[in-house]
Amino acid sequence: MYVESVGVVGGGTMGGDIATVFLLAGIPTVVRDVDADRLEKVRQHIEGRFSERTRRGRLSTPEAERRLAVLQLTTGWEPFQHVDLAIEAVPENMSLKRAVLSELDRALPPLSLIASNTSALSITEMGRATNRPARVAGFHFFFPATVMRLIEIVSGEDTAPDTALTLVRVAEEIHKLPVRVKECPGFVVNRVLMRSLTEVFRFQEATGLPPAAIDRAVVESRAAPMGPFQLCDALGLDVALDVGRTLEHAYGERFRPGALIMERVQAGRLGQKTGSGFYEGQMPDPDPAEVDRARDLVRLQQLAAFTEAGRLVDDGIASPHDIDLALRAGAGLPLGPLAWADGEGLDTVKEELHVLQDRYGERFSVPSSLDRLVGSGSLGSGSGRGYHVYRRVGS
């Protein structure tokens, strides 16, 4: 089917940014929220995003006005009678999301699609709150949606192949990079990212090193474009904690969030949105000696990310190519964790994981896909084949 109009439910920052993306692509968009004052803030937010583009010369004023003219704001459901695709962008609460999807099911035409912007929750459970579960899928944007290119297209147990394919085309039409994944708690990016973050929290608790030293060590090693504590402050510590708890419930102790983040959330220190999280304002300059001590974390963090990516392969959630692509585009990693392991040598990585498993337990257990590859002689880029296939020079 063709998507010629879009509805967004939820007037927060993410909802406003999602609407902006569709409006920039010239697609008529309606935004619904129960709070009229919040809708006015959404209008101002969207107009501000357009003003940034006109100020930078990326969009002419007449063109900006033309595209903004197809924005509609509403506190009701009537405008959704003419919407081809509706995207919910309400808080990460399953009861709330199921209620919203049930309302959308009644308001939308029978053939319209429903998508959730959830970062971790079950698409299957949400879809079964409707009478059209085959036409429900995940359409997960990354913050900020106007900048980040990745969209995870998530198929639940009932999602029809045509639904996922339509959403792939929609993502391409709005100039995004779609990656198809099967449903699992956390999907691809958040599952791997949160596994890496929980290892950071454990390391900090064990060493007592300040967050600034850890962030500096990670960035200077080029393991990630932003330090893990800076990232949590930007995302919102409450959001990170909610995702962490969801994944801990699903996968167990390896996703335990840790006391450091829980204490701050309980104190209302939620990151940049409250002015205080792991940092208050800019990150302080860390002690160089502490930065040196924090470098031990980098390898642990990389191995933790790899093990979770390997488990995604084991579970058939996505292909190695799409897993690495998603983590590069959605988390800014310079190299996907599977390609990273290929480059290190899969036999070497396996030996390291055995040592870490003896020391730390099952959270560093060897993925079965790694066992299988090493057993077959596929040892990574040096052998020409690992999680990826490498062309030999002259072949």
Steps between C-alpha positions, in 0.01 A plus 500: 500500500598865462529729801379847409409629846635434849371542853719531809361440849697671775602863519839464668837581348521166319147532362579850378821386335328205331237736361776733381667218307180421310420866435850556362428215256182678391261250662185645664520430872258526790622506862267405784540564870242526777662823625430808283786693663742222409377513141588868485848414624519233229413761239773728630747210509427400140515859376831538680641194318390651167649838594837333564497364145400827337766684702765257376381529141385138483138598435346812344245697700220445245572124497503488880165677511356262240603192697387640835159571347421126498550470878185445704478495880210340685380380839249267335500197273294628207795597275632142524211384280716603202842378622690215328762449771473588868805501729466501877770692685367494855706408812644147538208350688335191359153570643505850353625380163238225479227755581628736229518224239147387587378857444692522173348172385152652537592834344700389192374364168510116493809475275713760679818397679583558865861536614656538842809706573575283803867441572458169683141381549314214330347578162302176519335599828413845367368364171265262680331800660363568149292312245780536243815345656633411154511872421691597816880529517778689673633815335772600743662840447814602686545827687512760356276365226571797273873413500542127558463299179415156638151356535450149638211331318381244756277207409295342776367147488191612307651769276435428132800512262325768291470721808875488564578556131271803487673648804839441337383704200362771728832523685683541171252765384575710810875455436566258784698176514265207577627185669258208534507307826285240670337586826696453821526720809728792409515402132857545369646836595363540851568137586868525408540856629344423839713188540805717446372766742433252779861387476604865537286538811650185654852622428431838659352341812798264532771764447339817632639692202310821417273496194711769331810278504305211347340719235837648402661155475221367278505800265879514477508130413253571215283216622196733484434861394369596845579384851240266657411738783468794261274283285274418795474869588399578142245217475355553847599283794137403559469378141825303526390347830157400363661328202755333728227364728302370202807316374594371844151356534533335157861378504612494859787628711732604218273804447485608865507883483698556820472732799668802342224574250216395734613740772503793259159421356354471851648843578343652188836544328395386153771653284497798268122544520523574873841671490661229709576132449845349506618853428379847581569700187824419320708194577791590733859434396594162648827407669730348230604222739134404547447506123787253464341269755168525319651371174463146634126542452517554124581140415234372742244732341588384148482133599167553676355667190631216284349226717155658477533553125602134473190397693288699255650286224435187706135602543451584131392856583690659210785424263861581600504770232184667634612471864827679428330754273243578768763556768709722277201709389303492826773506765779671305747214547796530262481127433221253565577254783494197270739659251712610799523136617586386146786748498628390841491135396207284611725239665666776704163643602376156602806443722449838668133425564588169668730689740232763571232236548715330762547835674158665463254223417243439229472858381818436297400155374602417145223544239422176317556678168859573606553135597365391164714740297823419685426129470459533123828692461327833432725710722426853384633742241846339499346175379272667248187394686345553841172667585559678168663387177822681404637512146864411484729733306550361149210256525 
